[in-house]
Amino acid sequence: MIKTYTSCHPLDGRLPLEPGIRAVDHLEIPRRQAIATVMAVDGEEAAVAAGLAAVSGVSVRFAGPGEWLAVSPSETPDSLQRNLSLLLAEIAYIFDQSDGRVVLRLSGPNVRRLLAKGVATDLHPSAFVIGTASNVLCGHVSVNLARTGDNEFELIVMRSFAESLFDDLRLMGREFDLSADFSG
């Protein structure tokens, strides 16, 4: 017997298929993002950081010493990996993480208060400036948290923990009437 498997988003069935009413505080889940881990070869950290800073259309998130996450909403996973490999040949290792990670975007005036319920990191704008990223625990789940705007944060989580993180964020956001939906 031949069985055909189709890939689905880990939050399919948890969110409405049609966009609903968007509240002031909103959790947006993109269906498809190209995500790659970039690991610098020993001694090449500065060169890799400089190369990543020059890439356009890709958000770069610090993930650890000599390690970054590159996120692109417009490129395919193959093209992101190919472009980064060409740019950083011989000085970095590139690993596609697109099918293994999920991006969740929080926006609204209460997102810092919402995240403070589960994240033990100072999210004040002077301490966690726009463009800052850090690996943190959100509740019991390890995430890469990045501040992408005045009242905007992105959380990147391993696919197998996406439902748990989603449930935790919805619970933390109940006080603020947090809405959630897939990106258009």
Summary of the structure (lengths in Angstrom):
residues: 184
radius of gyration: 17.0
end to end distance: 37.0
largest distance: 59.4
contacts: 549
relative contact order: 0.23
helix: 23%
strand: 34%
